[in-house]
Each structure stands twice: as C-alpha cells, then as structure tokens.
Amino acid sequence: MRPMIKARVLQERCTGCGVCEQLCPMEAIGMEGGKALVLDHCSGCMMCMQGCTMEAIQPMYLEPEPEMAQTGPHGHAPVARAWGHGDPER
C-alpha cells in the first residue's frame, strides 16, 4: 500500500544543502543537478521537511489506492456522515 503523503521539493527554494538527504531515514532523497530529489520509496515521514530551513520540502497528498477507496482499510464500504449546518438530527 502506498503512503497517503509523500515529500515534494519546491525546486525554486532548494539550495542543495543536503540536510534533507542526511535526515531521511529511508534514504529516499537524492541530489540531482544540485537540488534535492525525492525518490519513489519515500515513506512520507516528512523528517526531511523538518530540517529544511528554506521550506523547500512540502507534503504532497496522494489519492488512495482504488481498492481502498471502494472498500476501506478493513474490507467494508466506508461510511461518511457530516454533522453540521442543516442536519435535523443535531
């Protein structure tokens, strides 16, 4: 199953200092052309973002896998109910 969040690098802010690469416990950040590059096996822990003083690393939210969206994580259809304005039961 893919993570629901992954790091992404804002290339215009990245200075290529390498702090994010050193902080990543998954070794999922490399350097290319003097800038950080997030690799496919990023786990979404965001340790890299915490160490970036240039705020060049931001979260990228991923869509759930199609089978997860249909059945939910426990094998049943997800139930969503929004409470709020206009709900006669609240």
N, C-alpha and C positions, 0 to 999 in steps of 0.2 A: 504494500500500500504506500502511495506517495504521501509526503508530508503535505499539510494544508497551507504551509507557509514556507517560503524559501527566500534567501537573501538575494538582493539585486544591487548592482553597483551603478551609481549615477556617475558615468564616466567624466562628465564635466567638473565634478567636485573631487574626484580621486586624484591624489598627488603621487600615488605609487609608493608610499612609505613602507608598506609591507606589514604593518601592525595586524591587520585583519588576517593575513595569511598565517602569522605566528599564533594568533589566538584560536583559530579554528581547530576544534578537537577532531573533526572528521577529515582534515586535510583537503577540504573541498574548495579552497580558494587558491588560485594560482595567479601568476603575473604574466601579462601579455602586452607587449608594446608599452611597458612602463606603467600599466594600470592593472588594478585588481580584476580578476575574472572568476565568477562563481561557477563551479563545476557541477555536473549533473547529480552527483551524490550528496549535495547539500542536504543536511537533515533538518534545517530550519531552526536551529537552536539560537541563532542570532547573537552568538558570542562576538562575532566579527563587528556587528553594529555597535556593540557596547564599547569597543575600543577605538572606533573611528572618530577622531576629533574633527574631521572635515564633514561629518554627516553625509558621507558618500555612499553609505550602505543603508538601504531601506528594505522593509519587508515587502514581499510580493505574495499576495494571497492567491492560492490556486483553487481551481474548481475541484470538487470532489470527484472521485472516480465514478463513472456512470452507474456501476452496480451498487455503490454506496449511496448514491443519490436516490435510487429506486427502493432499496431495502433497508437502509440504515445500518449502523455498525453491528447490530445484534441480530440481523436477519429478518427484521419485521419492517413494515412500512412506517416511516417517520410520521409522528403526529405533531402538528404545529397548531398552536392556538394563541392568538394575540389578544391580550386584555388591553382595554383602553377605551378611547372615545367611542360612544355609541354602542357599547356592549351592554345589552339589557340585563345580563346576569351580574354585573359588577356595580 
